[in-house]
Amino acid sequence: MAHQGSSNMDMDATAEELMAIVSDVESYPEWLKDVKRVEVLETDSEGRPTAATMDVDISIKVVTYTLDYEYEGSERMSWTSRPGGDIKQVDGGYTFEINDDGSTNVLYELAIDPGFPVPGFMLKRAAKHITGQALDGLKRRAEAV
């Protein structure tokens, strides 16, 4: 059964700037410490990845899976995993919403089913770690630009 989690954070960047960062999936190892390798398999007409395979360190081992990406303008990027990876299912997305002060609220959503027995508290802790790392890493990356 999949565990779902989400978290959000305000960032001093535009939705377009944030979308440029998250859609550059090949750079994930530079700002997401658990992502060890990314290989883009397919791109759309705008050059954005529509499929990529990545190796991710989940503490007990490095897992490999392939994600398919979809885009909704500069407001949302979502993904779902293809069958056959080391993890049964990984779905999620970034949603960008402009605040009244010009900053952007970033919502990170994640649903993960490892496909092997994991105690519920560990799966909840892992989802919290992943969402926190994704938002913290994105904020640092956006502020460094």
N, C-alpha and C positions, 0 to 999 in steps of 0.2 A: 504494500500500500504506500502511496506517495505521501511524503510530508511536505506541507506547503508553508512558506514563510515569506514575509515581505518587510521592507524597511524603506524609509525615505529620508532625504536630506536636502536642504537648500544649498545651492552652489552659485557662486558669482561667475556665471558663464551663461551664454545663450544656449538655447536648445540646439541650434545648428552647430555650435562649437562642441557641445557634449556629444551630439550624434557623430560628428567627425571622429571623435576619440573612440567611442564604443564600436563604431563600424570598422575601425582599423584593427581587426581582431589579431592580425599578425604581430601587433605591438603588445598584446596582453602580457607576455612574459616580462616586459619592462616595468609594468605597474601592478601586476597581480602576482604576488610571490608564489602562489600555489600552482599557477599555470606554467608549465615547463617548456611546452612546445606547441606551436600552432601551424597547421598547413592548410591554406585556403585551397579548396577543391573546385569551387565554382563561383562565378561573379555575375552580377546583373549588368544591364546596359550602362549603368552609372559607375561600374567598377567596384561596387560594394559586394562583400562576400555574401553568397547565398548558401554556401556549405563550407564547413571547415572541420578538420579533425584536430583534436587537442589532447595533450597529455597533461593530467592534473594530479598533483600530489595530494592525496586525501589522508595523509599521516600514516596509515597502515600500509599503503602501497601507492604506486602511480597507476592511475587508470586512464584508459584511452576511450574516447567516444567521438562521434561525429554529430555536429549540430547543423540543422537547416535554419536559415535566418529569413525573417520577413520584416519589411519596413513600412511604416505609415508616415510618410513625409519626414519631417525632422522631429516629430512628436513621439514616435515609438519604434523600438527595435525589439523583436521577440524571436525566440528560438525554441526548437523542439529537437530532441535527439532521434537519430535513426536507430532502428533495431540493429543489434549485433555488437554493440560496444561492451565495455566492462561494466557499465551501469545500465540498468534496465530502462530507465526513463529520466530525462532531465528536460524540464520545460521552464521557461522564464521570460523575462523581458525588462527593459528599461523604458519608462515613460517619463517624458519631460513636459512640465507645465510651468509657464511663465508666471511668476509672482508679480504683485502690484509694484514692488520696488525694483523690478527689472531682473532680479535673480531668478533662478530656475529651480523648481522643486523636482527632484529626481526620485521616482519610485522604482525600486528594484524588487521584482517578484521572482520566486523560485518554487518549483515543485520538483521533488526528487524521490525516485524509487530506486534504491540501490540494486534490487533484485536478489539480495542475499540478506540473511537475518542480521539486523542491527537493532540493539535496544532503542526504544523510543526516545529516551533522554539523550542518547548519543546522536541520533538523527536530528533532533531538535537543535542540539548544540552545533552540529555541523552546518545546518541551514542558517543559523544565526551568524556563524563565522563567515560563511560564504557571502551572505548579503552585506554584512559589515565591511568585509574586505573589499567587496566590489565598489561600494559607495565611498569608502575612505580612499581607495586607490584612484577612483575616478576624480574625486575632489582634488587630490594632490596633483594628478596629471593636468587637470584643467587649470589649476592655479600656477603651474609651472610654465604654461604656454604664454 
